[in-house]
Amino acid sequence: YPTLGQTLKKAREASMLGIDDVVNLSKIPRDVIAALETGNIDYFDCPLYAQSFLKQYAEFLKIDAEPWLEHFAPKSSIQH
């Protein structure tokens, strides 16, 4: 199975878009796109930011983000 990053990159390339194109058209920061396409989950300080950007990027690329959203879910150890 392809990874999330591979799927995003493949969808972007299939749309004939470079990263600069995506940055300009979607307003998603370059670092965020790079982190998502390389699978660098540690880039995101907050899982909710990661989920939000993933949804935004997937919607832009017209792919379903649902299968991957759980990878960005907050850890089960809830801190008080």
mmCIF file of the N, C-alpha and C atoms, coordinates in Angstrom:
data_MODEL
# 
_entry.id   MODEL 
# 
loop_
_atom_site.group_PDB 
_atom_site.id 
_atom_site.type_symbol 
_atom_site.label_atom_id 
_atom_site.label_alt_id 
_atom_site.label_comp_id 
_atom_site.label_asym_id 
_atom_site.label_entity_id 
_atom_site.label_seq_id 
_atom_site.pdbx_PDB_ins_code 
_atom_site.Cartn_x 
_atom_site.Cartn_y 
_atom_site.Cartn_z 
_atom_site.occupancy 
_atom_site.B_iso_or_equiv 
_atom_site.pdbx_formal_charge 
_atom_site.auth_seq_id 
_atom_site.auth_comp_id 
_atom_site.auth_asym_id 
_atom_site.auth_atom_id 
_atom_site.pdbx_PDB_model_num 
ATOM 1   N N  . TYR A 1 1  ? 0.842   -1.194 0.000   1.00 0.00 ? 1  TYR A N  1 
ATOM 2   C CA . TYR A 1 1  ? 0.000   0.000  0.000   1.00 0.00 ? 1  TYR A CA 1 
ATOM 3   C C  . TYR A 1 1  ? 0.879   1.247  0.000   1.00 0.00 ? 1  TYR A C  1 
ATOM 4   N N  . PRO A 1 2  ? 0.522   2.244  -0.797  1.00 0.00 ? 2  PRO A N  1 
ATOM 5   C CA . PRO A 1 2  ? 1.303   3.479  -0.787  1.00 0.00 ? 2  PRO A CA 1 
ATOM 6   C C  . PRO A 1 2  ? 1.110   4.229  0.532   1.00 0.00 ? 2  PRO A C  1 
ATOM 7   N N  . THR A 1 3  ? 2.125   4.949  0.936   1.00 0.00 ? 3  THR A N  1 
ATOM 8   C CA . THR A 1 3  ? 2.020   5.750  2.154   1.00 0.00 ? 3  THR A CA 1 
ATOM 9   C C  . THR A 1 3  ? 1.212   7.002  1.866   1.00 0.00 ? 3  THR A C  1 
ATOM 10  N N  . LEU A 1 4  ? 0.868   7.725  2.913   1.00 0.00 ? 4  LEU A N  1 
ATOM 11  C CA . LEU A 1 4  ? 0.154   8.986  2.758   1.00 0.00 ? 4  LEU A CA 1 
ATOM 12  C C  . LEU A 1 4  ? 0.964   9.939  1.877   1.00 0.00 ? 4  LEU A C  1 
ATOM 13  N N  . GLY A 1 5  ? 2.237   10.089 2.187   1.00 0.00 ? 5  GLY A N  1 
ATOM 14  C CA . GLY A 1 5  ? 3.087   10.997 1.428   1.00 0.00 ? 5  GLY A CA 1 
ATOM 15  C C  . GLY A 1 5  ? 3.152   10.632 -0.040  1.00 0.00 ? 5  GLY A C  1 
ATOM 16  N N  . GLN A 1 6  ? 3.303   9.348  -0.328  1.00 0.00 ? 6  GLN A N  1 
ATOM 17  C CA . GLN A 1 6  ? 3.360   8.887  -1.711  1.00 0.00 ? 6  GLN A CA 1 
ATOM 18  C C  . GLN A 1 6  ? 2.047   9.185  -2.435  1.00 0.00 ? 6  GLN A C  1 
ATOM 19  N N  . THR A 1 7  ? 0.942   8.975  -1.737  1.00 0.00 ? 7  THR A N  1 
ATOM 20  C CA . THR A 1 7  ? -0.368  9.213  -2.324  1.00 0.00 ? 7  THR A CA 1 
ATOM 21  C C  . THR A 1 7  ? -0.567  10.690 -2.636  1.00 0.00 ? 7  THR A C  1 
ATOM 22  N N  . LEU A 1 8  ? -0.191  11.552 -1.701  1.00 0.00 ? 8  LEU A N  1 
ATOM 23  C CA . LEU A 1 8  ? -0.327  12.992 -1.915  1.00 0.00 ? 8  LEU A CA 1 
ATOM 24  C C  . LEU A 1 8  ? 0.550   13.463 -3.070  1.00 0.00 ? 8  LEU A C  1 
ATOM 25  N N  . LYS A 1 9  ? 1.807   13.019 -3.058  1.00 0.00 ? 9  LYS A N  1 
ATOM 26  C CA . LYS A 1 9  ? 2.742   13.439 -4.106  1.00 0.00 ? 9  LYS A CA 1 
ATOM 27  C C  . LYS A 1 9  ? 2.273   12.964 -5.481  1.00 0.00 ? 9  LYS A C  1 
ATOM 28  N N  . LYS A 1 10 ? 1.819   11.711 -5.536  1.00 0.00 ? 10 LYS A N  1 
ATOM 29  C CA . LYS A 1 10 ? 1.348   11.141 -6.800  1.00 0.00 ? 10 LYS A CA 1 
ATOM 30  C C  . LYS A 1 10 ? 0.134   11.917 -7.321  1.00 0.00 ? 10 LYS A C  1 
ATOM 31  N N  . ALA A 1 11 ? -0.784  12.255 -6.420  1.00 0.00 ? 11 ALA A N  1 
ATOM 32  C CA . ALA A 1 11 ? -1.976  13.010 -6.811  1.00 0.00 ? 11 ALA A CA 1 
ATOM 33  C C  . ALA A 1 11 ? -1.580  14.402 -7.306  1.00 0.00 ? 11 ALA A C  1 
ATOM 34  N N  . ARG A 1 12 ? -0.617  15.023 -6.613  1.00 0.00 ? 12 ARG A N  1 
ATOM 35  C CA . ARG A 1 12 ? -0.159  16.352 -7.035  1.00 0.00 ? 12 ARG A CA 1 
ATOM 36  C C  . ARG A 1 12 ? 0.481   16.275 -8.414  1.00 0.00 ? 12 ARG A C  1 
ATOM 37  N N  . GLU A 1 13 ? 1.361   15.302 -8.595  1.00 0.00 ? 13 GLU A N  1 
ATOM 38  C CA . GLU A 1 13 ? 2.054   15.157 -9.881  1.00 0.00 ? 13 GLU A CA 1 
ATOM 39  C C  . GLU A 1 13 ? 1.080   14.790 -10.999 1.00 0.00 ? 13 GLU A C  1 
ATOM 40  N N  . ALA A 1 14 ? 0.061   13.991 -10.684 1.00 0.00 ? 14 ALA A N  1 
ATOM 41  C CA . ALA A 1 14 ? -0.947  13.627 -11.685 1.00 0.00 ? 14 ALA A CA 1 
ATOM 42  C C  . ALA A 1 14 ? -1.743  14.851 -12.129 1.00 0.00 ? 14 ALA A C  1 
ATOM 43  N N  . SER A 1 15 ? -1.832  15.836 -11.248 1.00 0.00 ? 15 SER A N  1 
ATOM 44  C CA . SER A 1 15 ? -2.515  17.088 -11.587 1.00 0.00 ? 15 SER A CA 1 
ATOM 45  C C  . SER A 1 15 ? -1.580  18.064 -12.286 1.00 0.00 ? 15 SER A C  1 
ATOM 46  N N  . MET A 1 16 ? -0.353  17.601 -12.563 1.00 0.00 ? 16 MET A N  1 
ATOM 47  C CA . MET A 1 16 ? 0.656   18.418 -13.234 1.00 0.00 ? 16 MET A CA 1 
ATOM 48  C C  . MET A 1 16 ? 0.987   19.686 -12.437 1.00 0.00 ? 16 MET A C  1 
ATOM 49  N N  . LEU A 1 17 ? 1.029   19.539 -11.117 1.00 0.00 ? 17 LEU A N  1 
ATOM 50  C CA . LEU A 1 17 ? 1.311   20.675 -10.253 1.00 0.00 ? 17 LEU A CA 1 
ATOM 51  C C  . LEU A 1 17 ? 2.639   20.490 -9.535  1.00 0.00 ? 17 LEU A C  1 
ATOM 52  N N  . GLY A 1 18 ? 3.421   21.550 -9.487  1.00 0.00 ? 18 GLY A N  1 
ATOM 53  C CA . GLY A 1 18 ? 4.622   21.554 -8.674  1.00 0.00 ? 18 GLY A CA 1 
ATOM 54  C C  . GLY A 1 18 ? 4.257   22.045 -7.280  1.00 0.00 ? 18 GLY A C  1 
ATOM 55  N N  . ILE A 1 19 ? 5.189   21.931 -6.355  1.00 0.00 ? 19 ILE A N  1 
ATOM 56  C CA . ILE A 1 19 ? 4.908   22.399 -4.995  1.00 0.00 ? 19 ILE A CA 1 
ATOM 57  C C  . ILE A 1 19 ? 4.612   23.895 -5.001  1.00 0.00 ? 19 ILE A C  1 
ATOM 58  N N  . ASP A 1 20 ? 5.351   24.665 -5.812  1.00 0.00 ? 20 ASP A N  1 
ATOM 59  C CA . ASP A 1 20 ? 5.088   26.110 -5.896  1.00 0.00 ? 20 ASP A CA 1 
ATOM 60  C C  . ASP A 1 20 ? 3.652   26.382 -6.344  1.00 0.00 ? 20 ASP A C  1 
ATOM 61  N N  . ASP A 1 21 ? 3.159   25.587 -7.283  1.00 0.00 ? 21 ASP A N  1 
ATOM 62  C CA . ASP A 1 21 ? 1.781   25.746 -7.757  1.00 0.00 ? 21 ASP A CA 1 
ATOM 63  C C  . ASP A 1 21 ? 0.797   25.542 -6.615  1.00 0.00 ? 21 ASP A C  1 
ATOM 64  N N  . VAL A 1 22 ? 1.038   24.496 -5.838  1.00 0.00 ? 22 VAL A N  1 
ATOM 65  C CA . VAL A 1 22 ? 0.135   24.187 -4.725  1.00 0.00 ? 22 VAL A CA 1 
ATOM 66  C C  . VAL A 1 22 ? 0.180   25.303 -3.684  1.00 0.00 ? 22 VAL A C  1 
ATOM 67  N N  . VAL A 1 23 ? 1.379   25.776 -3.367  1.00 0.00 ? 23 VAL A N  1 
ATOM 68  C CA . VAL A 1 23 ? 1.518   26.868 -2.398  1.00 0.00 ? 23 VAL A CA 1 
ATOM 69  C C  . VAL A 1 23 ? 0.728   28.087 -2.863  1.00 0.00 ? 23 VAL A C  1 
ATOM 70  N N  . ASN A 1 24 ? 0.887   28.448 -4.124  1.00 0.00 ? 24 ASN A N  1 
ATOM 71  C CA . ASN A 1 24 ? 0.213   29.636 -4.657  1.00 0.00 ? 24 ASN A CA 1 
ATOM 72  C C  . ASN A 1 24 ? -1.296  29.466 -4.759  1.00 0.00 ? 24 ASN A C  1 
ATOM 73  N N  . LEU A 1 25 ? -1.752  28.297 -5.159  1.00 0.00 ? 25 LEU A N  1 
ATOM 74  C CA . LEU A 1 25 ? -3.178  28.076 -5.367  1.00 0.00 ? 25 LEU A CA 1 
ATOM 75  C C  . LEU A 1 25 ? -3.942  27.757 -4.085  1.00 0.00 ? 25 LEU A C  1 
ATOM 76  N N  . SER A 1 26 ? -3.309  27.032 -3.181  1.00 0.00 ? 26 SER A N  1 
ATOM 77  C CA . SER A 1 26 ? -4.015  26.573 -1.983  1.00 0.00 ? 26 SER A CA 1 
ATOM 78  C C  . SER A 1 26 ? -3.718  27.406 -0.747  1.00 0.00 ? 26 SER A C  1 
ATOM 79  N N  . LYS A 1 27 ? -2.626  28.177 -0.803  1.00 0.00 ? 27 LYS A N  1 
ATOM 80  C CA . LYS A 1 27 ? -2.158  28.969 0.343   1.00 0.00 ? 27 LYS A CA 1 
ATOM 81  C C  . LYS A 1 27 ? -1.688  28.091 1.506   1.00 0.00 ? 27 LYS A C  1 
ATOM 82  N N  . ILE A 1 28 ? -1.441  26.814 1.244   1.00 0.00 ? 28 ILE A N  1 
ATOM 83  C CA . ILE A 1 28 ? -0.864  25.931 2.260   1.00 0.00 ? 28 ILE A CA 1 
ATOM 84  C C  . ILE A 1 28 ? 0.648   26.191 2.256   1.00 0.00 ? 28 ILE A C  1 
ATOM 85  N N  . PRO A 1 29 ? 1.236   26.425 3.420   1.00 0.00 ? 29 PRO A N  1 
ATOM 86  C CA . PRO A 1 29 ? 2.673   26.711 3.464   1.00 0.00 ? 29 PRO A CA 1 
ATOM 87  C C  . PRO A 1 29 ? 3.518   25.578 2.879   1.00 0.00 ? 29 PRO A C  1 
ATOM 88  N N  . ARG A 1 30 ? 4.609   25.962 2.220   1.00 0.00 ? 30 ARG A N  1 
ATOM 89  C CA . ARG A 1 30 ? 5.525   25.007 1.600   1.00 0.00 ? 30 ARG A CA 1 
ATOM 90  C C  . ARG A 1 30 ? 6.007   23.948 2.599   1.00 0.00 ? 30 ARG A C  1 
ATOM 91  N N  . ASP A 1 31 ? 6.372   24.366 3.806   1.00 0.00 ? 31 ASP A N  1 
ATOM 92  C CA . ASP A 1 31 ? 6.881   23.420 4.810   1.00 0.00 ? 31 ASP A CA 1 
ATOM 93  C C  . ASP A 1 31 ? 5.838   22.369 5.169   1.00 0.00 ? 31 ASP A C  1 
ATOM 94  N N  . VAL A 1 32 ? 4.579   22.773 5.197   1.00 0.00 ? 32 VAL A N  1 
ATOM 95  C CA . VAL A 1 32 ? 3.491   21.847 5.517   1.00 0.00 ? 32 VAL A CA 1 
ATOM 96  C C  . VAL A 1 32 ? 3.334   20.814 4.404   1.00 0.00 ? 32 VAL A C  1 
ATOM 97  N N  . ILE A 1 33 ? 3.363   21.275 3.163   1.00 0.00 ? 33 ILE A N  1 
ATOM 98  C CA . ILE A 1 33 ? 3.248   20.359 2.026   1.00 0.00 ? 33 ILE A CA 1 
ATOM 99  C C  . ILE A 1 33 ? 4.407   19.364 2.044   1.00 0.00 ? 33 ILE A C  1 
ATOM 100 N N  . ALA A 1 34 ? 5.600   19.878 2.272   1.00 0.00 ? 34 ALA A N  1 
ATOM 101 C CA . ALA A 1 34 ? 6.779   19.005 2.318   1.00 0.00 ? 34 ALA A CA 1 
ATOM 102 C C  . ALA A 1 34 ? 6.653   17.980 3.439   1.00 0.00 ? 34 ALA A C  1 
ATOM 103 N N  . ALA A 1 35 ? 6.194   18.413 4.604   1.00 0.00 ? 35 ALA A N  1 
ATOM 104 C CA . ALA A 1 35 ? 6.045   17.499 5.737   1.00 0.00 ? 35 ALA A CA 1 
ATOM 105 C C  . ALA A 1 35 ? 5.012   16.415 5.433   1.00 0.00 ? 35 ALA A C  1 
ATOM 106 N N  . LEU A 1 36 ? 3.900   16.801 4.840   1.00 0.00 ? 36 LEU A N  1 
ATOM 107 C CA . LEU A 1 36 ? 2.861   15.820 4.502   1.00 0.00 ? 36 LEU A CA 1 
ATOM 108 C C  . LEU A 1 36 ? 3.357   14.835 3.448   1.00 0.00 ? 36 LEU A C  1 
ATOM 109 N N  . GLU A 1 37 ? 4.034   15.339 2.422   1.00 0.00 ? 37 GLU A N  1 
ATOM 110 C CA . GLU A 1 37 ? 4.473   14.461 1.331   1.00 0.00 ? 37 GLU A CA 1 
ATOM 111 C C  . GLU A 1 37 ? 5.626   13.545 1.734   1.00 0.00 ? 37 GLU A C  1 
ATOM 112 N N  . THR A 1 38 ? 6.366   13.927 2.754   1.00 0.00 ? 38 THR A N  1 
ATOM 113 C CA . THR A 1 38 ? 7.466   13.063 3.215   1.00 0.00 ? 38 THR A CA 1 
ATOM 114 C C  . THR A 1 38 ? 7.062   12.226 4.429   1.00 0.00 ? 38 THR A C  1 
ATOM 115 N N  . GLY A 1 39 ? 5.838   12.429 4.900   1.00 0.00 ? 39 GLY A N  1 
ATOM 116 C CA . GLY A 1 39 ? 5.374   11.660 6.046   1.00 0.00 ? 39 GLY A CA 1 
ATOM 117 C C  . GLY A 1 39 ? 5.996   12.101 7.359   1.00 0.00 ? 39 GLY A C  1 
ATOM 118 N N  . ASN A 1 40 ? 6.459   13.345 7.418   1.00 0.00 ? 40 ASN A N  1 
ATOM 119 C CA . ASN A 1 40 ? 7.100   13.871 8.626   1.00 0.00 ? 40 ASN A CA 1 
ATOM 120 C C  . ASN A 1 40 ? 6.048   14.382 9.604   1.00 0.00 ? 40 ASN A C  1 
ATOM 121 N N  . ILE A 1 41 ? 5.424   13.461 10.297  1.00 0.00 ? 41 ILE A N  1 
ATOM 122 C CA . ILE A 1 41 ? 4.361   13.810 11.240  1.00 0.00 ? 41 ILE A CA 1 
ATOM 123 C C  . ILE A 1 41 ? 4.904   14.628 12.399  1.00 0.00 ? 41 ILE A C  1 
ATOM 124 N N  . ASP A 1 42 ? 6.171   14.428 12.748  1.00 0.00 ? 42 ASP A N  1 
ATOM 125 C CA . ASP A 1 42 ? 6.780   15.152 13.864  1.00 0.00 ? 42 ASP A CA 1 
ATOM 126 C C  . ASP A 1 42 ? 6.872   16.652 13.600  1.00 0.00 ? 42 ASP A C  1 
ATOM 127 N N  . TYR A 1 43 ? 6.742   17.055 12.349  1.00 0.00 ? 43 TYR A N  1 
ATOM 128 C CA . TYR A 1 43 ? 6.780   18.478 11.999  1.00 0.00 ? 43 TYR A CA 1 
ATOM 129 C C  . TYR A 1 43 ? 5.664   19.240 12.713  1.00 0.00 ? 43 TYR A C  1 
ATOM 130 N N  . PHE A 1 44 ? 4.533   18.590 12.898  1.00 0.00 ? 44 PHE A N  1 
ATOM 131 C CA . PHE A 1 44 ? 3.359   19.245 13.465  1.00 0.00 ? 44 PHE A CA 1 
ATOM 132 C C  . PHE A 1 44 ? 3.370   19.178 14.986  1.00 0.00 ? 44 PHE A C  1 
ATOM 133 N N  . ASP A 1 45 ? 3.286   20.344 15.618  1.00 0.00 ? 45 ASP A N  1 
ATOM 134 C CA . ASP A 1 45 ? 3.256   20.406 17.080  1.00 0.00 ? 45 ASP A CA 1 
ATOM 135 C C  . ASP A 1 45 ? 1.950   19.848 17.628  1.00 0.00 ? 45 ASP A C  1 
ATOM 136 N N  . CYS A 1 46 ? 0.897   20.044 16.867  1.00 0.00 ? 46 CYS A N  1 
ATOM 137 C CA . CYS A 1 46 ? -0.435  19.670 17.328  1.00 0.00 ? 46 CYS A CA 1 
ATOM 138 C C  . CYS A 1 46 ? -1.107  18.762 16.299  1.00 0.00 ? 46 CYS A C  1 
ATOM 139 N N  . PRO A 1 47 ? -1.602  17.615 16.742  1.00 0.00 ? 47 PRO A N  1 
ATOM 140 C CA . PRO A 1 47 ? -2.272  16.706 15.808  1.00 0.00 ? 47 PRO A CA 1 
ATOM 141 C C  . PRO A 1 47 ? -3.447  17.351 15.071  1.00 0.00 ? 47 PRO A C  1 
ATOM 142 N N  . LEU A 1 48 ? -4.132  18.284 15.731  1.00 0.00 ? 48 LEU A N  1 
ATOM 143 C CA . LEU A 1 48 ? -5.277  18.921 15.080  1.00 0.00 ? 48 LEU A CA 1 
ATOM 144 C C  . LEU A 1 48 ? -4.837  19.783 13.902  1.00 0.00 ? 48 LEU A C  1 
ATOM 145 N N  . TYR A 1 49 ? -3.678  20.422 14.008  1.00 0.00 ? 49 TYR A N  1 
ATOM 146 C CA . TYR A 1 49 ? -3.142  21.185 12.876  1.00 0.00 ? 49 TYR A CA 1 
ATOM 147 C C  . TYR A 1 49 ? -2.837  20.243 11.722  1.00 0.00 ? 49 TYR A C  1 
ATOM 148 N N  . ALA A 1 50 ? -2.223  19.119 12.050  1.00 0.00 ? 50 ALA A N  1 
ATOM 149 C CA . ALA A 1 50 ? -1.874  18.142 11.025  1.00 0.00 ? 50 ALA A CA 1 
ATOM 150 C C  . ALA A 1 50 ? -3.136  17.655 10.318  1.00 0.00 ? 50 ALA A C  1 
ATOM 151 N N  . GLN A 1 51 ? -4.165  17.332 11.087  1.00 0.00 ? 51 GLN A N  1 
ATOM 152 C CA . GLN A 1 51 ? -5.419  16.869 10.494  1.00 0.00 ? 51 GLN A CA 1 
ATOM 153 C C  . GLN A 1 51 ? -6.038  17.946 9.616   1.00 0.00 ? 51 GLN A C  1 
ATOM 154 N N  . SER A 1 52 ? -6.020  19.176 10.094  1.00 0.00 ? 52 SER A N  1 
ATOM 155 C CA . SER A 1 52 ? -6.607  20.272 9.346   1.00 0.00 ? 52 SER A CA 1 
ATOM 156 C C  . SER A 1 52 ? -5.882  20.481 8.015   1.00 0.00 ? 52 SER A C  1 
ATOM 157 N N  . PHE A 1 53 ? -4.552  20.508 8.053   1.00 0.00 ? 53 PHE A N  1 
ATOM 158 C CA . PHE A 1 53 ? -3.792  20.690 6.823   1.00 0.00 ? 53 PHE A CA 1 
ATOM 159 C C  . PHE A 1 53 ? -3.948  19.498 5.885   1.00 0.00 ? 53 PHE A C  1 
ATOM 160 N N  . LEU A 1 54 ? -4.006  18.305 6.452   1.00 0.00 ? 54 LEU A N  1 
ATOM 161 C CA . LEU A 1 54 ? -4.194  17.117 5.615   1.00 0.00 ? 54 LEU A CA 1 
ATOM 162 C C  . LEU A 1 54 ? -5.546  17.182 4.899   1.00 0.00 ? 54 LEU A C  1 
ATOM 163 N N  . LYS A 1 55 ? -6.584  17.545 5.631   1.00 0.00 ? 55 LYS A N  1 
ATOM 164 C CA . LYS A 1 55 ? -7.915  17.672 5.009   1.00 0.00 ? 55 LYS A CA 1 
ATOM 165 C C  . LYS A 1 55 ? -7.889  18.717 3.904   1.00 0.00 ? 55 LYS A C  1 
ATOM 166 N N  . GLN A 1 56 ? -7.247  19.855 4.184   1.00 0.00 ? 56 GLN A N  1 
ATOM 167 C CA . GLN A 1 56 ? -7.184  20.944 3.214   1.00 0.00 ? 56 GLN A CA 1 
ATOM 168 C C  . GLN A 1 56 ? -6.418  20.516 1.962   1.00 0.00 ? 56 GLN A C  1 
ATOM 169 N N  . TYR A 1 57 ? -5.289  19.858 2.167   1.00 0.00 ? 57 TYR A N  1 
ATOM 170 C CA . TYR A 1 57 ? -4.461  19.445 1.033   1.00 0.00 ? 57 TYR A CA 1 
ATOM 171 C C  . TYR A 1 57 ? -5.156  18.350 0.222   1.00 0.00 ? 57 TYR A C  1 
ATOM 172 N N  . ALA A 1 58 ? -5.746  17.389 0.917   1.00 0.00 ? 58 ALA A N  1 
ATOM 173 C CA . ALA A 1 58 ? -6.445  16.299 0.233   1.00 0.00 ? 58 ALA A CA 1 
ATOM 174 C C  . ALA A 1 58 ? -7.639  16.833 -0.558  1.00 0.00 ? 58 ALA A C  1 
ATOM 175 N N  . GLU A 1 59 ? -8.358  17.780 0.026   1.00 0.00 ? 59 GLU A N  1 
ATOM 176 C CA . GLU A 1 59 ? -9.494  18.377 -0.680  1.00 0.00 ? 59 GLU A CA 1 
ATOM 177 C C  . GLU A 1 59 ? -9.003  19.116 -1.929  1.00 0.00 ? 59 GLU A C  1 
ATOM 178 N N  . PHE A 1 60 ? -7.895  19.829 -1.794  1.00 0.00 ? 60 PHE A N  1 
ATOM 179 C CA . PHE A 1 60 ? -7.311  20.535 -2.932  1.00 0.00 ? 60 PHE A CA 1 
ATOM 180 C C  . PHE A 1 60 ? -6.949  19.559 -4.054  1.00 0.00 ? 60 PHE A C  1 
ATOM 181 N N  . LEU A 1 61 ? -6.398  18.397 -3.668  1.00 0.00 ? 61 LEU A N  1 
ATOM 182 C CA . LEU A 1 61 ? -5.986  17.387 -4.653  1.00 0.00 ? 61 LEU A CA 1 
ATOM 183 C C  . LEU A 1 61 ? -7.137  16.479 -5.081  1.00 0.00 ? 61 LEU A C  1 
ATOM 184 N N  . LYS A 1 62 ? -8.294  16.659 -4.453  1.00 0.00 ? 62 LYS A N  1 
ATOM 185 C CA . LYS A 1 62 ? -9.476  15.843 -4.739  1.00 0.00 ? 62 LYS A CA 1 
ATOM 186 C C  . LYS A 1 62 ? -9.254  14.359 -4.435  1.00 0.00 ? 62 LYS A C  1 
ATOM 187 N N  . ILE A 1 63 ? -8.646  14.105 -3.262  1.00 0.00 ? 63 ILE A N  1 
ATOM 188 C CA . ILE A 1 63 ? -8.506  12.725 -2.786  1.00 0.00 ? 63 ILE A CA 1 
ATOM 189 C C  . ILE A 1 63 ? -9.118  12.629 -1.388  1.00 0.00 ? 63 ILE A C  1 
ATOM 190 N N  . ASP A 1 64 ? -9.398  11.409 -0.962  1.00 0.00 ? 64 ASP A N  1 
ATOM 191 C CA . ASP A 1 64 ? -10.032 11.165 0.332   1.00 0.00 ? 64 ASP A CA 1 
ATOM 192 C C  . ASP A 1 64 ? -8.973  11.066 1.423   1.00 0.00 ? 64 ASP A C  1 
ATOM 193 N N  . ALA A 1 65 ? -9.042  11.957 2.403   1.00 0.00 ? 65 ALA A N  1 
ATOM 194 C CA . ALA A 1 65 ? -8.074  11.975 3.503   1.00 0.00 ? 65 ALA A CA 1 
ATOM 195 C C  . ALA A 1 65 ? -8.485  11.052 4.649   1.00 0.00 ? 65 ALA A C  1 
ATOM 196 N N  . GLU A 1 66 ? -9.730  10.629 4.673   1.00 0.00 ? 66 GLU A N  1 
ATOM 197 C CA . GLU A 1 66 ? -10.261 9.851  5.794   1.00 0.00 ? 66 GLU A CA 1 
ATOM 198 C C  . GLU A 1 66 ? -9.354  8.714  6.261   1.00 0.00 ? 66 GLU A C  1 
ATOM 199 N N  . PRO A 1 67 ? -8.843  7.874  5.343   1.00 0.00 ? 67 PRO A N  1 
ATOM 200 C CA . PRO A 1 67 ? -8.053  6.725  5.822   1.00 0.00 ? 67 PRO A CA 1 
ATOM 201 C C  . PRO A 1 67 ? -6.811  7.113  6.619   1.00 0.00 ? 67 PRO A C  1 
ATOM 202 N N  . TRP A 1 68 ? -6.345  8.347  6.456   1.00 0.00 ? 68 TRP A N  1 
ATOM 203 C CA . TRP A 1 68 ? -5.100  8.740  7.126   1.00 0.00 ? 68 TRP A CA 1 
ATOM 204 C C  . TRP A 1 68 ? -5.295  9.643  8.321   1.00 0.00 ? 68 TRP A C  1 
ATOM 205 N N  . LEU A 1 69 ? -6.478  10.158 8.517   1.00 0.00 ? 69 LEU A N  1 
ATOM 206 C CA . LEU A 1 69 ? -6.688  11.116 9.602   1.00 0.00 ? 69 LEU A CA 1 
ATOM 207 C C  . LEU A 1 69 ? -6.365  10.521 10.967  1.00 0.00 ? 69 LEU A C  1 
ATOM 208 N N  . GLU A 1 70 ? -6.611  9.230  11.134  1.00 0.00 ? 70 GLU A N  1 
ATOM 209 C CA . GLU A 1 70 ? -6.341  8.610  12.438  1.00 0.00 ? 70 GLU A CA 1 
ATOM 210 C C  . GLU A 1 70 ? -4.858  8.619  12.789  1.00 0.00 ? 70 GLU A C  1 
ATOM 211 N N  . HIS A 1 71 ? -3.987  8.667  11.777  1.00 0.00 ? 71 HIS A N  1 
ATOM 212 C CA . HIS A 1 71 ? -2.552  8.718  12.052  1.00 0.00 ? 71 HIS A CA 1 
ATOM 213 C C  . HIS A 1 71 ? -2.168  10.023 12.741  1.00 0.00 ? 71 HIS A C  1 
ATOM 214 N N  . PHE A 1 72 ? -2.998  11.037 12.576  1.00 0.00 ? 72 PHE A N  1 
ATOM 215 C CA . PHE A 1 72 ? -2.723  12.337 13.159  1.00 0.00 ? 72 PHE A CA 1 
ATOM 216 C C  . PHE A 1 72 ? -3.582  12.588 14.398  1.00 0.00 ? 72 PHE A C  1 
ATOM 217 N N  . ALA A 1 73 ? -4.296  11.577 14.843  1.00 0.00 ? 73 ALA A N  1 
ATOM 218 C CA . ALA A 1 73 ? -5.169  11.751 16.002  1.00 0.00 ? 73 ALA A CA 1 
ATOM 219 C C  . ALA A 1 73 ? -4.326  11.982 17.253  1.00 0.00 ? 73 ALA A C  1 
ATOM 220 N N  . PRO A 1 74 ? -4.853  12.781 18.173  1.00 0.00 ? 74 PRO A N  1 
ATOM 221 C CA . PRO A 1 74 ? -4.114  12.995 19.425  1.00 0.00 ? 74 PRO A CA 1 
ATOM 222 C C  . PRO A 1 74 ? -3.858  11.673 20.125  1.00 0.00 ? 74 PRO A C  1 
ATOM 223 N N  . LYS A 1 75 ? -2.726  11.606 20.772  1.00 0.00 ? 75 LYS A N  1 
ATOM 224 C CA . LYS A 1 75 ? -2.363  10.389 21.502  1.00 0.00 ? 75 LYS A CA 1 
ATOM 225 C C  . LYS A 1 75 ? -3.404  10.127 22.601  1.00 0.00 ? 75 LYS A C  1 
ATOM 226 N N  . SER A 1 76 ? -3.580  8.869  22.946  1.00 0.00 ? 76 SER A N  1 
ATOM 227 C CA . SER A 1 76 ? -4.624  8.510  23.890  1.00 0.00 ? 76 SER A CA 1 
ATOM 228 C C  . SER A 1 76 ? -4.308  8.990  25.302  1.00 0.00 ? 76 SER A C  1 
ATOM 229 N N  . SER A 1 77 ? -3.052  9.280  25.605  1.00 0.00 ? 77 SER A N  1 
ATOM 230 C CA . SER A 1 77 ? -2.711  9.760  26.942  1.00 0.00 ? 77 SER A CA 1 
ATOM 231 C C  . SER A 1 77 ? -3.071  11.250 27.040  1.00 0.00 ? 77 SER A C  1 
ATOM 232 N N  . ILE A 1 78 ? -4.197  11.500 27.650  1.00 0.00 ? 78 ILE A N  1 
ATOM 233 C CA . ILE A 1 78 ? -4.704  12.873 27.765  1.00 0.00 ? 78 ILE A CA 1 
ATOM 234 C C  . ILE A 1 78 ? -4.030  13.545 28.954  1.00 0.00 ? 78 ILE A C  1 
ATOM 235 N N  . GLN A 1 79 ? -3.464  14.706 28.683  1.00 0.00 ? 79 GLN A N  1 
ATOM 236 C CA . GLN A 1 79 ? -2.785  15.424 29.762  1.00 0.00 ? 79 GLN A CA 1 
ATOM 237 C C  . GLN A 1 79 ? -3.726  16.480 30.353  1.00 0.00 ? 79 GLN A C  1 
ATOM 238 N N  . HIS A 1 80 ? -3.682  16.586 31.666  1.00 0.00 ? 80 HIS A N  1 
ATOM 239 C CA . HIS A 1 80 ? -4.556  17.564 32.340  1.00 0.00 ? 80 HIS A CA 1 
ATOM 240 C C  . HIS A 1 80 ? -3.726  18.703 32.872  1.00 0.00 ? 80 HIS A C  1 
# 
